[in-house]
């Protein structure tokens, strides 16, 4: 009782002020701890890309490899990296929808914390998870004879570009998760977008093998642009144009979708 009486109103006001950086890191840690306590989430996130690697490498690779101009596994792995993080970014939307459905976000709003911390903390936590998944896929690629031909700095740059793209897409799926408010519906609503991004792209097949009308879309959509940039960095060759275009796509997606996600967050709760 004495301690309570001795606490001044001014100190209470100061202690209750939001700390954006600290609040964001706290929320990110909270989401990472949740992943650690549910390791099946991480296991499931890695099983699918491993299956894709083995299927395309050993089932479809013999038929597709002859038209790529390079060993098919070297052509394939950048596409697998991007496909992995595209599907993995869906976790952001599912997690936010689940928190919203359970009323956790309303409880966060009642706390003296920065409101941006919920969204940024979630996207940062999913970025950390994607770092682990991408590094694991590098190991899987090495096992199936993937050998980058770029110098180490270019290869690291390619991995960084993959992670930057994953972070930008997290904001896209955050909008979907906050809009539908249900984890199952978020997954169903996201699949058409996933299909339009991943499958009509150059992730698995060269552009020139597609019908002419599809090439126009496939060449300029973000997945193809980022995949080609990562290929340039890992296989070797001129990199500037594709890398700059990929970075522009990533920055543009965040610049457009982050404010929309924040606005949706405010109206959703």
C-alpha positions in Angstrom: 0.0 0.0 0.0 2.8 2.4 0.8 4.5 1.7 -2.5 1.3 2.4 -4.3 0.8 5.6 -2.5 4.3 6.7 -3.1 4.0 6.3 -6.9 3.4 9.7 -8.4 0.8 10.2 -11.2 3.6 11.5 -13.4 5.6 8.3 -13.1 2.5 6.3 -14.0 2.0 8.3 -17.1 5.6 7.9 -18.1 5.6 4.1 -17.5 2.4 3.8 -19.6 3.8 5.4 -22.7 4.1 3.1 -25.7 7.6 2.2 -26.7 7.4 1.3 -30.4 10.7 -0.5 -30.7 10.4 -2.4 -27.4 6.8 -3.3 -28.1 7.6 -4.5 -31.6 10.4 -6.7 -30.4 8.2 -8.1 -27.6 5.4 -9.0 -30.1 8.0 -10.6 -32.5 9.4 -12.7 -29.6 5.9 -13.7 -28.6 5.2 -15.0 -32.1 8.6 -16.8 -32.2 7.9 -18.5 -28.8 4.6 -19.6 -30.2 6.4 -21.2 -33.1 8.8 -22.9 -30.8 6.0 -24.3 -28.8 4.3 -25.6 -31.9 7.2 -27.1 -33.9 4.8 -28.8 -36.2 4.1 -25.4 -37.9 7.8 -25.2 -38.9 7.9 -28.8 -39.9 4.9 -28.5 -42.2 6.4 -25.3 -43.7 9.5 -27.3 -44.8 7.9 -30.5 -45.9 6.1 -29.0 -48.9 9.1 -27.3 -50.5 11.2 -30.4 -50.0 8.6 -32.4 -51.9 8.6 -29.8 -54.6 12.4 -30.0 -54.9 12.4 -33.8 -55.2 9.4 -33.8 -57.6 10.8 -31.3 -60.0 14.4 -32.4 -59.7 13.8 -36.1 -60.3 10.3 -36.4 -61.9 9.9 -33.4 -64.2 13.5 -32.4 -64.4 14.3 -34.8 -67.3 11.6 -33.3 -69.5 12.1 -29.6 -68.6 15.9 -29.5 -68.1 16.6 -29.6 -71.9 15.1 -26.2 -72.5 16.7 -24.2 -69.7 20.2 -23.8 -71.1 21.7 -24.6 -67.7 21.6 -27.6 -65.3 17.9 -27.8 -64.3 18.7 -28.0 -60.6 20.5 -24.6 -60.8 17.5 -23.2 -62.7 15.0 -24.7 -60.3 16.4 -23.8 -56.8 15.8 -20.0 -57.1 12.2 -20.8 -58.1 11.9 -23.1 -55.1 13.2 -20.4 -52.8 10.6 -17.9 -54.0 7.8 -20.5 -54.0 8.7 -21.4 -50.4 8.5 -17.9 -49.1 5.4 -17.0 -51.0 3.5 -19.9 -49.4 5.2 -19.2 -46.1 4.1 -15.6 -46.1 0.6 -16.9 -45.8 1.4 -17.6 -42.1 1.2 -13.9 -41.4 -2.4 -13.6 -42.5 -3.4 -16.9 -40.7 -1.7 -15.8 -37.5 -3.4 -12.4 -37.5 -6.8 -13.8 -38.3 -6.4 -16.4 -35.5 -5.4 -13.6 -33.0 -8.3 -11.5 -34.1 -10.8 -14.4 -33.9 -9.6 -15.3 -30.4 -9.9 -11.7 -29.2 -6.2 -11.3 -28.5 -5.8 -8.2 -30.6 -8.5 -6.5 -28.6 -6.6 -7.3 -25.5 -3.4 -5.9 -27.0 -5.3 -2.7 -27.8 -6.2 -2.3 -24.1 -2.5 -2.3 -23.2 -0.3 0.8 -23.2 1.6 -0.4 -26.3 2.3 0.9 -29.8 -0.5 -0.3 -32.1 2.0 -0.8 -34.9 3.8 -3.4 -32.8 1.2 -6.1 -33.5 1.7 -6.0 -37.3 5.4 -5.2 -37.4 6.1 -7.8 -34.7 4.2 -10.4 -36.6 5.9 -9.7 -40.0 9.4 -9.7 -38.3 8.7 -13.0 -36.6 7.7 -14.6 -39.9 10.8 -13.1 -41.5 13.0 -14.9 -38.9 11.1 -18.1 -39.5 11.7 -17.7 -43.3 15.4 -17.3 -42.6 15.5 -20.7 -41.1 13.4 -22.2 -43.9 15.5 -20.7 -46.7 18.7 -21.9 -45.1 17.3 -25.4 -44.8 16.3 -25.3 -48.5 19.9 -24.3 -49.3 21.0 -27.5 -47.6 18.4 -29.5 -49.4 19.5 -27.9 -52.7 23.1 -28.9 -52.0 22.1 -32.5 -51.4 20.4 -32.6 -54.8 23.5 -31.2 -56.6 22.6 -27.4 -56.6 25.8 -25.5 -56.9 25.7 -21.7 -57.1 28.1 -20.3 -59.7 28.1 -16.6 -58.5 30.7 -15.4 -56.0 29.8 -15.6 -52.3 28.6 -12.0 -52.0 26.2 -12.5 -54.9 24.8 -15.7 -53.4 24.3 -13.9 -50.1 22.6 -11.1 -52.0 20.3 -13.5 -53.6 19.3 -15.0 -50.3 18.7 -11.5 -48.9 16.5 -10.7 -51.9 14.4 -13.8 -51.2 13.9 -12.7 -47.6 13.1 -9.2 -48.6 10.4 -10.5 -51.0 9.0 -12.7 -48.2 8.7 -9.7 -45.9 6.9 -7.6 -48.5 4.4 -10.4 -49.2 3.7 -10.8 -45.4 2.0 -7.4 -45.6 -0.2 -8.6 -48.5 -1.5 -11.5 -46.6 -1.8 -9.4 -43.4 -4.5 -7.5 -45.2 -6.3 -10.7 -46.2 -6.1 -12.1 -42.6 -7.4 -8.9 -41.1 -10.2 -8.8 -43.6 -11.7 -12.3 -43.2 -10.9 -12.7 -39.5 -10.8 -16.5 -39.7 -7.7 -18.7 -40.2 -9.4 -21.3 -42.5 -11.1 -18.6 -44.6 -7.8 -16.7 -44.8 -6.1 -19.8 -46.3 -8.9 -20.3 -48.8 -9.1 -16.7 -49.8 -5.3 -16.5 -50.3 -5.0 -19.5 -52.6 -6.2 -17.7 -55.8 -3.5 -15.1 -55.2 -0.9 -17.7 -54.5 -1.8 -19.6 -57.7 -1.6 -16.4 -59.8 1.8 -15.5 -58.4 3.6 -18.9 -58.4 2.4 -21.1 -61.2 2.2 -18.7 -64.2 5.8 -17.6 -63.5 9.3 -18.5 -64.5 9.8 -20.3 -61.1 9.8 -23.8 -62.7 9.9 -23.3 -66.5 11.6 -20.9 -68.9 9.5 -18.0 -70.2 9.8 -19.0 -73.9 8.0 -22.3 -73.3 4.8 -20.5 -72.4 2.1 -19.3 -74.8 2.7 -15.8 -76.1 -0.4 -14.3 -74.3 0.8 -15.8 -71.0 4.4 -14.6 -71.5 3.3 -10.9 -71.2 1.9 -11.5 -67.7 4.6 -14.0 -66.5 7.5 -11.8 -67.5 6.4 -8.8 -65.5 4.7 -10.2 -62.4 6.7 -9.9 -59.2 7.5 -13.6 -58.7 9.1 -13.9 -62.1 11.0 -10.7 -61.6 12.4 -11.8 -58.3 13.2 -15.3 -59.4 15.1 -14.0 -62.4 17.1 -11.7 -60.2 18.0 -14.5 -57.8 19.0 -16.7 -60.8 21.3 -14.0 -62.0 22.9 -13.8 -58.6 23.3 -17.5 -58.1 24.0 -18.7 -61.7 26.0 -15.7 -62.9 25.5 -13.1 -65.5 24.3 -9.5 -65.8 22.4 -8.7 -62.6 21.7 -5.0 -62.4 18.4 -4.7 -64.3 16.7 -7.7 -62.7 17.9 -7.0 -59.2 16.9 -3.3 -59.3 13.5 -4.3 -60.7 13.1 -6.9 -57.9 14.0 -4.5 -55.2 11.5 -2.0 -56.7 8.8 -4.6 -56.5 9.5 -5.4 -52.9 9.7 -1.7 -51.8 6.5 -0.9 -53.8 4.6 -3.8 -52.2 5.5 -2.7 -48.7 4.8 1.0 -49.5 1.3 0.2 -50.7 0.3 -2.8 -48.5 1.7 -1.7 -45.1 -0.5 1.4 -44.8 -3.5 -0.6 -46.1 -2.8 -3.3 -43.5 -2.5 -0.7 -40.7 -5.8 0.9 -41.8 -7.5 -2.5 -41.9 -6.1 -3.3 -38.4 -7.6 -0.1 -37.0 -11.0 -0.8 -38.5 -11.0 -4.5 -37.8 -10.7 -4.1 -34.1 
